[in-house]
Amino acid sequence: QVQLVESGGGLVQPGGSLRLSCAASGFTFSMSYMTWYRQAPGKERERVAGISSASSYKTYADSVKGRFTISRDNAKNTVYLQMNSLKPEDTAVYYCNAAVGSTVNYWGKGTLVTVSS
């Protein structure tokens, strides 16, 4: 059974940091391309950051470049999103996505990040 379980969300003040984790099981994590997405209230889901299977390629949305860092540990079947200098506009539900090959996609249920004073 495939599972992607996000954790690490919560309430943080502007300028603060959070580290999200996504634990994967039920598929070959080390061969998957992993992506973090987010969806703010009333907005469409947007891609935040992606990382290739061997961590050789990373990509970021312009809105988070220089503040967020994506990483993965294939031995632990986990992908991370380190979020620094958080802004109120980063408030959203953050989702983990796994792409295995060209046609298979798995999604987690999300973790809520709220940036507010």
N, C-alpha and C positions, 0 to 999 in steps of 0.2 A: 504494500500500500504506500503510495507516494504521499509524503508530507513535507511541507515547508512551514516552519513555525518561526514567526518573527517575535522578537522581544527587545526590550530596552527603551521603549517609548515612555513618555511621561510629560510632566509639566516642567518647563525650564524657563528661566528669565532670559530676556534678550541679551546676547553676548555670551551666553552659556554654551555648554557642550553636552552632547549625548552620543552614545555608541549603540547603534542598532546591531542586532545579530539575527541571522536566519539559519536555523538548523534544518538540514535536509536529510531525507531518508527515502528509501524505496526506489532509487534510480542511481545511475552512475554519475555521482556528483562531479567527479574529477574530469568528466568529459563534457560538462555542461557550460554554457555561457550564462552567467548570472547577472541579473539586472535589478536595481532598486527603482521602483516607481513611487509616486505619491499622488494623492488626490485630496485637494482642499475642498471645503464645503462649497457647493455650487459650481465647481470647476471640473474640467475634464482631467482624467488621469494623465500625468506627464512622466516622462522618463527622467530619472535623476542621475543615475550612474550605472555603468556596465563594466564587466570584467571578463576576460577570456578564461578559458579553462586552466591555462598555466600561468595566469596573471601577467602575461606578456603585453596585453593590450587593455587599456582602461579608457573609458570615455565618460565625460561629465556634461551635464546641462550647463549652459552659460551662467545660469542664475546661481549655481553652487560651486563653480570653479574657484579653487583657492581656499575654499572653506570646508568642503566635504572630501573624504578620502574613502574609496572602496578598496577592500582587500578580501582575501579568502584564505582558508586553511583547508586544503583538500584532505589532510589526515583527519580532520575533525568534521568534515562535511558541513562546513559553516562559512557563510559569507558575512562580512561586516560592512557597516557604514559609519565611519567616524564623522560626526557633524560638529563643527566648531563655529564660533561667531554666529550663533543662530539668530535669526530675525523673525519677527512676527509673521512675515509672509512665508516662512518655512512650515507653519502650522498645517498639518495634513495627516491623513492616514498613509503610512508608508508600507508598501507591499514589496515582497520578494518574488522574483520570477526566475524560473529555470527554463532555458531553451536547450533541448536535447535533439541534436540534428536539426533539420530544417522545418520539421512539421509538428514537433511535440513541445508543448508549453505547459508548465505547471505554475500555479499561483498559491501564495500563502493567503491567510485571512487578514493580515495587516496588523500594524501597531500604531497607536495614535501618538503623535507628537504635538504638543501644544507649547508655543513660545509666547509667553505673556508675563507682564510684570504685575 
